[in-house]
Amino acid sequence: MFASATFWLSVVGFALKSILRFLSFLMALGAKSLARYHNVDIFIHWAANIFQYWDKQDFSLIDANPSIGLKKFLSYFRPLLHYRPELDTYRGVLSLYSCAKQLLTQNGLHQQSASDWLKLSQKLTNSPEIQHSIQQVTQYLTTQTQHIPQSLVLSALSRVQT
């Protein structure tokens, strides 16, 4: 689909390097211990914050001398800046899975889940990666719902909500 292994190795490497005191405010949040979705969203949001900080071009929080602040920022995050075009793709895929989760949480799993999903997903971005993910979700829903009786609605949650 896209160069995800290289991207995530870079993201994690930069997150670890940013632990230094002068960049601690740019540090990625720690992943949760129970990783249902491998906590990818945490690092996507962290990378978006790095790019947002870069766009401001105000490095005074890193060092009082802006040129030194810029050099320190670039020494840790320059390679990450090359992945900016992929960030929107990753955010789109995460948004897509979030929509699927919300649809199933609200409506449950039933025989029409795949068609409901297709109606909802037509409104989403039309990139090849997004389309591939839409097809994967559709295929999964079709497989999971093919033996559900017409009038039955199953819970799509893996845990009991209180």
VENSULNOR-V517625 format. One record per pair of residues at least 24 apart in sequence whose C-alpha atoms are under 10 Angstrom apart, sorted by the first residue. I is the first residue (numbers start at 1). J is the second residue. Records with the same first field share a line. If there is no record, write none. Layout:
BEGIN
I=J + J
END
This chain:
BEGIN
1=128 + 129 + 130 + 132 + 133
2=86 + 89 + 90 + 129
3=83 + 86
4=86 + 90
6=83
7=79 + 80 + 82 + 83 + 86 + 87
8=40 + 43 + 44
10=77 + 79 + 80 + 83
11=43 + 44 + 46 + 47 + 77 + 79 + 80 + 83
12=43
13=76 + 77 + 80
14=47 + 75 + 76 + 77 + 78 + 79 + 80
15=43 + 46 + 47 + 76 + 77
16=76
17=75 + 76 + 77
18=73 + 76 + 77
21=62
22=61 + 62 + 63 + 69 + 72 + 73
23=61 + 62 + 63 + 69 + 72 + 73 + 76
24=62
25=61 + 62
26=50 + 53 + 62 + 73
40=90 + 91 + 94
41=90 + 91 + 94 + 95
44=87 + 88 + 90 + 91 + 94
45=87 + 91
47=77 + 80 + 81 + 83 + 84 + 87
48=84 + 87 + 88 + 91
50=77 + 80 + 81 + 84
51=77 + 80 + 81 + 84 + 87
54=81
89=125 + 127 + 128 + 129 + 130
90=129 + 130
92=124 + 125 + 126 + 127 + 129 + 130 + 133
93=124 + 125 + 127 + 129 + 130 + 131 + 132 + 133 + 134
94=130 + 133
95=124 + 130
96=120 + 121 + 124 + 125 + 130 + 131 + 133 + 134 + 137
97=130 + 133 + 134 + 137
99=124
100=134 + 137 + 138 + 141
101=156 + 157
102=156
103=156
104=141 + 154 + 155 + 156 + 157
105=155 + 156 + 157 + 158
106=155 + 156 + 157
107=153 + 154 + 155 + 156
108=152 + 153 + 154 + 155 + 156 + 157
109=141 + 144 + 145 + 148 + 152 + 153 + 154 + 155 + 156 + 157
110=141 + 142 + 144 + 145 + 146 + 147 + 148 + 149 + 150 + 151 + 152 + 153 + 154 + 155 + 156
111=141 + 142 + 144 + 145 + 146 + 147 + 148 + 149 + 150 + 151 + 152 + 153 + 154
112=141 + 142 + 145 + 146 + 148 + 150 + 153
113=138 + 141 + 142 + 144 + 145 + 153
114=138 + 139 + 140 + 141 + 142 + 143 + 144 + 145 + 146
115=141 + 142
117=141
END
